[in-house]
Structure formats: structure tokens, C-alpha cells
Amino acid sequence: MKVFSEGKIGALTLKNRWIHSATYEGMAADDGSCTDRVIELNREIAAGGVAANIVSFSFVHDTGRSLKGQIGVHSDAMVPGLAKMAEAIKAEGCRAFIQIAHAGCHAVERFSHAQSMGPSHMVNKKGGEAREMSKGEIDEAIRWFADGARRVKEAGFDGVQLHMAHGYLLCSFFSPYYNHRQDEYGGSVENRARLAVEVVKAVRNEVGPDFPILAKLNSEDGIEGGVTYELAGQHAKILEEAGLDAIELSGGCGADGAKWPSSRGVNPKTVEEEGYFKGASPYFRANCNLPLILVGGYRTVEGGEKMTQSGAADFVSISRPLVREPGLIGRWLAGDTARAKCVSCNLCRDRLFAETVDGLICPFAVKDRA
């Protein structure tokens, strides 16, 4: 099956086409450093058969924090813990990536200790009031991402993923819904993509030509006036020209009135229903030649095989199924191809985001182990 065959991202070979999509764990120390718990969780996922584990939702600067227990890449002091994480993942025969992000206008003040900021002034019932960033602050943000990526490489990870989805900082500059600027960072598609392009180039300058740089990119914002499939295709082309190595297409945002946030409470019942963002694939393929990773609602071997065999995607990424069953891919490889046990109930996500649970858990998985 193609989904179990080797694939390449840049010069890096992955043993199959299954990737763990970055999952906020809520298990880091208050300063953002890795704890034994978060390292063990990611080691267990790596041991479960995926070709690559994209760790976490790691903040590049304190002003970009939005959640309790986020991992940080904002300081050189984080590198020793990150190195333990990378070593644990790679020891299981899995490629180690880490996602780095700034929450932008969706940062939360009780964690960031600063007013949230983004491309333009915005009032959001879910996150308060965000202010417009100055040009000097944009320059600082580029440096934060570049320094964060440098630390990721120093820690021994195989690559880095830049978070450009879900309404966070880089995503918000892309989006006409969020970005109403009149300077060189607003207006045209090229101007709205300028910050992301400058971040990719600054990161490349830090990590060198052979270190894979991925992006998690919104295929659609799910809100009127936001990013559409057509715009996402244009964004992908611009990012390819900037020097990116692969793109993971996701969707949704945290703005008032959005159809969905970063994950949906929908349990696909058939193979045809799997792949929330597969509709964006033709727009991507028409504009971009980079390897494409598709996330969203994959629950069967058949679903992943259909995406890769048809050419709709080069890799398939999953998140919640691996919270429920870290060894899912290994189970499938061993011949037990029953669908994933995850039913998209979102108890793992909702309880974690509500801060009622200390760390990422699936209550049903806990019962299984009892």
C-alpha cells in the first residue's frame, strides 16, 4: 500500500506516509520547558508506528502564549529539554519535528502577560481586544521565529513546522478577515503573505539549506471574508518560492462566528467522509509542487490509502486518533486494520482547553489501561 511506503520531505526520508499532526499537550512547565510527562507522551506516539511526530504548539515568545502548559522555544534555556524530547522520539525510529507558533490576536493575557496583537485592531469575544502591530514589532516577530527554529535545530530535531493556520499570527496576516492594513503588509495577496515569506527566509538563514521547514497552512478560515481554497493555493505557491519544503493543509480559526476551530466534533462514518480539507487539494496541486500533508478526520487505512494513491496528498496526518491509540499505525501495520477507536468526541481537546485536566488525555484510553 502506498500509505505504508517511504516518502520524502526535502532530503529527509520518512518510513511511511502517516504523520502525527501537532497536538497541544498542556504538559510543559510554567516556563515552557519540557517535562518528563510531555517527553514520554511524544515518545509513546513515536513508538506507535508514525513516520514523523510533529510535536506540540510551541511559543516563540511570551507574548504569543495562549494556553496553559505550552512548550516554549523562546529561550536558549529550553534547548536541553527539547534535546531530550528529540532524542526520545528519534530513538523510536521516528522523525522528530516541532511546531513553532505565535498566537497573535488569539494570545491570552493571563498566559502572555501582554495585550494580544495582530495585523489589525480586532475585538474578539473569545479573546478580548487585539491591537495592531507596528513595523518594529513585525521585525521582532520575524526574529522570534528565526531564533526559535535555530533552537529546534540545536536540540537535534529533524525539522521545524511554522504554524500558519487557525487564525494565529502568521495566518492572520494572510487572511483578509484579520488583515486590514494599508502598508506593505496588507492589501494584495503578496503583501499579506509578506510576513510569512520573511519568516521562512529568516528561518532558512538560521537552519541552513538542508533542514526541512514545513508550514501548517489554512486551506480555509471558515468565516466570511477569510481565506478560501483559491487563496490558499496562491499562498502555497508564494511559500514554495520562499523556500519551504512541505505544507500541511488544515483549516478553521478562533474568530467570532467561525464555522469551526482547529478540530471538529465530527466522526466520519465512511471512507468518503474522511479528509475534511481534501477539497483544497486540487487548488494546491494547481499552484504548488511541494509535498502535501492533509489532516482532518482520517480513521481508516483505506482513507489514508485513498488520499495517497489518488495523489490528493503525499502524506496523511492524524491527531486525536493517536491520543486515543498511540499505537494505531503499528496496529494497522501488524494486520489489524479495524478503524481507529477515536469517535471525535473532543473530550481530550475540550477538557484540556478548559484547563480542567492537567495534560492531554483521552478518558477512554485511560479506562482501557485501568
WOMO-V40002 format. One record per backbone hydrogen bond with DSSP energy under -1.0 kcal/mol. NH is the residue of the N-H (numbers start at 1). CO is the residue of the C=O. If there is no record, write none. Layout:
# WOMO-V40002
NH & CO
NH & CO
This chain:
# WOMO-V40002
4 & 1
5 & 2
7 & 14
9 & 12
12 & 9
14 & 7
17 & 3
19 & 316
20 & 52
21 & 318
28 & 69
29 & 33
32 & 29
39 & 35
40 & 36
41 & 37
42 & 38
43 & 39
44 & 40
45 & 41
46 & 42
47 & 43
51 & 18
53 & 95
54 & 20
55 & 97
58 & 99
59 & 71
60 & 101
64 & 61
65 & 62
72 & 32
73 & 59
78 & 75
79 & 76
82 & 78
83 & 79
84 & 80
85 & 81
86 & 82
87 & 83
88 & 84
89 & 85
90 & 86
91 & 87
92 & 89
93 & 90
94 & 89
95 & 51
97 & 53
99 & 55
100 & 161
101 & 58
103 & 64
106 & 103
107 & 104
108 & 65
111 & 108
112 & 108
113 & 109
118 & 131
122 & 130
124 & 128
127 & 124
128 & 124
130 & 122
131 & 116
133 & 118
138 & 134
139 & 135
140 & 136
141 & 137
142 & 138
143 & 139
144 & 140
145 & 141
146 & 142
147 & 143
148 & 144
149 & 145
150 & 146
151 & 147
152 & 148
153 & 149
154 & 150
155 & 151
156 & 153
157 & 152
158 & 96
159 & 96
160 & 212
161 & 98
162 & 214
163 & 100
164 & 216
168 & 165
169 & 102
172 & 168
173 & 169
174 & 170
175 & 171
179 & 175
186 & 183
192 & 188
193 & 189
194 & 191
197 & 193
198 & 194
199 & 195
200 & 196
201 & 197
202 & 198
203 & 199
204 & 200
205 & 201
206 & 202
207 & 203
208 & 204
214 & 160
215 & 246
216 & 162
217 & 248
218 & 164
219 & 250
221 & 227
226 & 223
232 & 228
233 & 229
234 & 230
235 & 231
236 & 232
237 & 233
238 & 234
239 & 235
240 & 236
241 & 237
242 & 238
243 & 240
244 & 239
245 & 213
247 & 291
248 & 215
249 & 293
250 & 217
252 & 220
253 & 260
258 & 255
259 & 222
274 & 271
275 & 296
276 & 296
278 & 275
280 & 277
281 & 278
284 & 280
285 & 281
286 & 282
287 & 284
288 & 284
293 & 247
294 & 315
295 & 249
304 & 300
305 & 301
306 & 302
307 & 303
308 & 304
309 & 305
310 & 306
313 & 307
314 & 292
315 & 292
316 & 17
317 & 294
318 & 19
322 & 319
324 & 320
325 & 321
328 & 325
330 & 48
331 & 327
332 & 328
333 & 329
334 & 330
335 & 332
336 & 331
337 & 335
340 & 299
350 & 346
351 & 347
352 & 348
353 & 349
354 & 350
355 & 352
356 & 351
359 & 357
360 & 25
366 & 362
367 & 363
368 & 364
369 & 365
